[in-house]
Amino acid sequence: MYSLPQLLDYHFQLRPLMQVQDVYKLLLQGVFDAEPLLSDPEQAKEMLMHEMKHQMPSDTKSLAESVSFDDKFIRVNLGPFREKGMDSEKLAEAFVQSAKPGAALAEDFPAIWREFMEVHRSGYPIRQAENEIIEFSDRVRKQDYAPVHHSDIYRKYYKSSYRIVNRKNFREAFHLTN
């Protein structure tokens, strides 16, 4: 189990240039898992297979990172995944299984986002102008907390490619014990 500051600390250690929209995306992934991407599971599998074939080398070294307070969902980084020679078909199946309809707890997210804003106001540092953080927060609230892409800074410096997967599904797909 992680507190919000612990989850943020963990990810800011990995990616110190994260912007408010990257924090938002991280928190959203921990609640909504992969569901927003899976209107068509077969297309999602095809996209993963295509991405795996064309994956550029990654600076990311860790295979998986927790994205949820309860450690239920992980971000499986595709660069290290491919470097380890792991089975993309198994990952695709774990990904699809992780996003069962109704898994999202939509009513929980606004409270999580408000908690983040309180943590930020109490001094949690983000390298971004305060007015940009407030404007972003207002915008996503008005859009009913819709998914967003990573910030330009995040994409430029981290070039990450990943899938959000239920940790249990990932362990079962790859017969992992830890």
C-alpha positions in Angstrom: 0.0 0.0 0.0 1.2 3.5 -0.9 0.1 6.9 0.3 -0.3 9.5 -2.4 3.0 11.2 -1.5 4.8 7.9 -1.6 3.5 7.0 -5.0 4.4 10.5 -6.3 7.9 10.3 -4.7 8.5 6.9 -6.4 7.5 8.2 -9.8 9.3 11.6 -9.4 12.5 9.7 -8.6 12.2 7.9 -11.9 11.0 10.9 -13.9 11.8 14.2 -12.1 10.5 16.3 -15.0 6.9 15.0 -14.8 4.4 17.8 -15.3 0.9 18.0 -13.7 -0.7 16.2 -16.6 1.7 13.3 -16.1 0.8 13.1 -12.5 -2.9 13.2 -13.5 -2.4 10.4 -16.0 -0.5 8.3 -13.4 -3.3 8.7 -10.9 -5.9 8.0 -13.5 -4.2 4.9 -14.6 -4.1 3.6 -11.0 -7.9 3.9 -10.8 -9.1 3.3 -14.4 -6.4 0.8 -15.4 -6.4 0.1 -19.2 -10.2 0.4 -19.7 -10.1 3.7 -21.6 -8.0 2.0 -24.3 -10.1 -1.1 -24.8 -13.2 -0.3 -26.7 -11.9 -3.0 -29.1 -9.7 -5.7 -27.4 -8.5 -7.1 -30.7 -7.4 -3.7 -32.0 -5.6 -3.1 -28.6 -3.7 -6.4 -29.1 -2.8 -5.5 -32.6 -1.5 -2.1 -31.5 0.6 -3.7 -28.8 2.1 -6.2 -31.3 2.9 -3.4 -33.8 4.4 -1.3 -31.0 6.6 -4.3 -29.9 7.9 -4.8 -33.4 8.8 -1.1 -33.8 9.9 -0.4 -30.2 12.8 1.9 -30.0 15.4 1.4 -27.3 14.3 2.8 -23.9 16.0 4.6 -21.1 13.6 2.9 -18.7 15.3 0.1 -16.9 12.5 -1.3 -14.7 10.2 -3.9 -16.2 7.3 -2.8 -14.0 6.3 0.1 -11.8 3.3 0.4 -9.5 0.7 3.0 -10.6 -1.9 2.4 -7.9 -2.1 3.0 -4.1 -2.9 -0.7 -3.5 -0.2 -1.9 -5.9 -2.9 -3.7 -7.9 -2.0 -2.1 -11.3 1.5 -1.9 -12.8 3.0 -0.1 -15.7 4.8 -2.7 -17.8 7.5 -0.9 -19.7 7.8 -2.3 -23.2 11.5 -1.6 -23.7 12.7 -3.8 -20.8 9.9 -6.3 -21.6 11.3 -6.8 -25.1 14.9 -6.8 -24.0 14.1 -9.7 -21.6 12.6 -11.6 -24.5 9.2 -11.9 -22.9 6.1 -13.1 -24.8 4.1 -10.2 -26.3 1.0 -12.4 -26.8 0.9 -13.2 -23.1 1.3 -9.5 -22.3 -1.5 -8.6 -24.7 -3.8 -11.2 -23.0 -2.9 -9.9 -19.5 -3.6 -6.4 -20.7 -7.0 -7.2 -22.1 -7.9 -9.2 -19.0 -6.9 -6.3 -16.8 -9.5 -4.0 -18.3 -12.7 -5.8 -17.7 -15.7 -3.4 -18.0 -16.7 -1.9 -14.8 -13.3 -2.3 -13.2 -12.9 1.5 -13.0 -14.0 3.3 -9.9 -15.1 6.6 -11.5 -16.6 7.9 -8.3 -13.2 7.6 -6.5 -11.1 9.7 -8.9 -12.3 13.2 -8.1 -11.5 12.6 -4.5 -8.0 11.3 -5.4 -7.4 14.4 -7.6 -8.5 16.7 -4.8 -6.1 15.0 -2.5 -3.3 15.5 -5.0 -4.1 19.2 -5.2 -4.1 19.4 -1.4 -0.7 17.6 -1.3 0.6 20.0 -3.9 -0.7 23.1 -2.1 0.9 21.9 1.1 4.3 22.1 -0.6 4.8 19.0 -2.8 7.0 20.3 -5.6 6.2 20.1 -9.2 8.4 22.0 -11.7 5.6 23.9 -13.3 4.0 27.3 -12.8 1.2 27.3 -10.2 -1.3 28.9 -12.6 -0.7 26.1 -15.1 -1.4 23.5 -12.5 -4.6 25.2 -11.4 -5.7 25.7 -15.0 -5.1 22.1 -15.8 -7.0 21.0 -12.8 -9.9 23.2 -13.6 -9.9 21.9 -17.2 -9.9 18.2 -16.4 -12.6 18.7 -13.8 -14.8 20.4 -16.4 -14.1 17.5 -18.8 -15.3 15.0 -16.2 -11.7 13.7 -15.7 -11.2 12.4 -19.2 -7.9 10.6 -20.1 -5.0 12.8 -21.3 -1.7 12.2 -23.1 1.6 12.6 -21.4 3.1 16.1 -21.5 5.5 17.1 -24.3 8.3 17.3 -21.8 7.6 13.7 -20.6 7.4 12.4 -24.1 10.7 14.2 -25.1 12.8 13.1 -22.1 11.3 9.7 -21.2 10.1 8.2 -24.5 8.2 5.6 -22.5 6.1 3.0 -24.0 4.1 0.8 -21.7 0.8 -1.0 -20.9 -1.1 -0.8 -17.6 -1.8 -4.3 -16.4 -3.3 -5.9 -13.3 -0.3 -7.2 -11.3 -2.1 -10.5 -10.6 -2.8 -11.0 -14.3 0.8 -10.3 -15.2 2.1 -12.7 -12.6 -0.2 -15.4 -13.7 0.5 -14.9 -17.4 4.3 -15.2 -16.8 4.2 -17.6 -13.9 5.9 -15.2 -11.6 6.0 -15.6 -7.9 6.8 -12.1 -6.7 
